[in-house]
Amino acid sequence: MRIRQVLADMRNCENVIEDEVKLLEAGIAAAKSVGATIIGEHAQRYVPHGVTLILFLAESHIMLTTWPEYRMVLADILLCNPEMDENRAIDEIARRLCPNGVVERSYVTRHIEPLAV
């Protein structure tokens, strides 16, 4: 099986990236947009600013890390269902957090194979 992990750098984001509730809403909307099942969540706020939010999915994860001082969000999405579109999830996050920003994507293709016995 082949799956792709996407890493996205989002720049020139809105001030909502400092709001944990808005980050959570963006992550949930991204998961829903691809039909993923959320099984847990955790947010960590940093001092003096910044948040890392992770949504644990039945299909793997969505993680958002913010750098408000740079108006930047880094997203890491891995969906272990090859029929789910990781780009749709990134688009949903960008629409909510960086609608007028720049989004740069990098991809890692994963090959999941059974071990030879």
C-alpha positions, -999 to +999 in steps of 0.1 A: +000+000+000+012+035-008+002+066+013+015+101+013+023+123+043+020+160+036+039+187+055+027+222+048+043+256+057+016+282+059+028+318+060+010+352+065-017+336+086-044+354+105-043+362+142-067+333+148-036+310+149-032+322+186-067+309+195-066+272+205-104+269+198-100+281+162-070+258+157-091+229+170-120+239+148-097+240+118-082+205+126-117+190+131-129+205+098-099+191+080-105+156+094-142+158+085-134+170+050-117+137+043-140+115+063-114+107+090-124+095+125-110+116+154-102+094+184-083+119+206-068+154+208-042+173+227-031+209+226+001+223+242+005+261+246+040+275+248+053+305+267+055+333+255+034+322+225+026+293+201+005+262+202+009+226+190-023+208+185-026+171+175-057+152+165-053+115+168-072+098+140-082+062+135-063+068+102-032+084+119-029+121+127-033+159+120-008+181+138-006+219+137+022+239+152+020+277+153+046+305+153+025+336+158+055+359+159+061+348+122+024+345+114+032+309+105+015+274+109+032+241+102+009+212+094+017+175+093-010+152+080-007+115+077-038+095+065-033+058+064-063+054+041-050+059+006-085+069-006-084+100+016-071+132+001-045+148+024-045+179+001-082+185+009-074+185+046-046+211+040-069+232+019-095+233+047-069+243+073-055+270+051-090+283+043-096+288+080-062+300+093-043+315+063-069+325+037-047+351+022-014+334+030+011+313+012+010+275+015+041+254+005+036+216+006+062+188+008+053+151+004+067+119+018+055+088+001+052+058+024+052+022+012+035-001+037+043-037+030+040-069+050+073-083+063+085-113+044+084-145+065 
